[in-house]
Amino acid sequence: MGMLKPWHIIVLVVVLVLLFGAKRLPDAARSLGRSLRIIKAETKGLVDDDNNNVAEKAEPQHSRTPLQGEVQQPGYQQQPPPAGYQQPPAGYQQPAPQGYQQPQAQPFVDPVQHRTNDR
């Protein structure tokens, strides 16, 4: 009763051809074969990695050394300030534009404490 008969396979092939078309089935089979080959190669690579010494893989392949000296960005050069320019003193605030009024401070209202049970 659980056996696969030849007519089951024929019905399955006919349904697949009707659903996907005769042109797409070879491409689908080809891509499925490629995927299976990739999976097989990756699992083989994992098994081979287990056999190799893990400590050798942990070492960096290329060592990097810090740069010596100053690094300059290409095309960027800091220009000196113009003659007569003075740095503002520490804590300096730029004056507000003329006609600008600072908004009045609003008291803080905690929304959690002012909840009501009017739901």
N, C-alpha and C positions, 0 to 999 in steps of 0.2 A: 504494500500500500504506500510506503514512503519511497518507492523506487522512481527514478527519473526515466521516463520512457522516451523513445526517439520522437514521438509526436509532440511531447512537451517542449522539446528543444526547437522543433519546427515552428510551433505556435509562438514561442518566445522570439525567435528570429523575425518572424513576420510582423509581430507587434513592434519590435525595435525599428525595423525598416519603415513601417508606417509612421512611427513617431518622429524619427530623426531624419529620415531620408537616406537614400543610398549613397549620396556624396559625403555626408558627414560621418558615417560609421567608420570608414577606414582611417580618417583623421583622428577620431576619438580613440580607436584601438591603438594607433601609433602613439598618441600622447599618453595613453595608459601604460603602454610598454616602456616609454621613456621614464615615466614617474616610478615605475617599479624598479627599473635599473638604478635610478638615483637612490631610492630607499635602500636597495641592496648594497650599494657602494658605501652609503653612510653608515649602515649597521656594521659592515665589515670594518670600516674605519674606527668605529667605536670599540670593537673587539680588539683591534690591533693596538689602540691607545691604552687599553687596560694592560696589555702585555708589556708595553714599554715602561721605562722608569719615569714616574710622575715628576720626580725632582728635576730631571733634565728639562722637562717641558715648562717648569715653573720659572726657570732662569730667563731673564730678558735676552732676546737675540741681539739687540743693538743697544749699546749703552749711550746715554745722552749726557753731555757735559754742559754746565751752565755757560751762558755767553759771557765773554770778558769784555769789559769796556761799556760804552754807551751805544744804545740802539737808536737809530734814526729812522723815522718813517719816510718812505720815498715821497717826494713832492711836498713834504710838510717841514717848514722851518719856522721856529718861533721868532717873531720880529721883536726888536727892542721897543719899549714904549717911546712915543714921540717926545721930543725935547720939551721940558717944562712940566711933564706929567708927574704928579705925586700920588703915591698910593694912599688911599683913605685910611684913617686910623682904625685900629681894631674896635669893633662894636659900632661902627658907623652905619647909620640907616639913611637911605636916600629919602629926601623930603618928599611929601605927598604932592601930587600935581595941584595946581591952583583950582579951587572950587570943589575939591574932593572932601567929602565928609566921611569920617569913619563910622561904620554902622554901630548902633548901640548894642551892647552885650545883652544877649537873651539869657534868662536863667535856665539852667539845665533841668529838664523834666525827665525823670526816669519812667519810661513807658511801662515797665513791669509793675511798678508800684501803683500806677493809676489805672489798672484794669478794672473793668466792671463785669458783673455776671449777668448782663442783659442779653445773653444769647438765647 
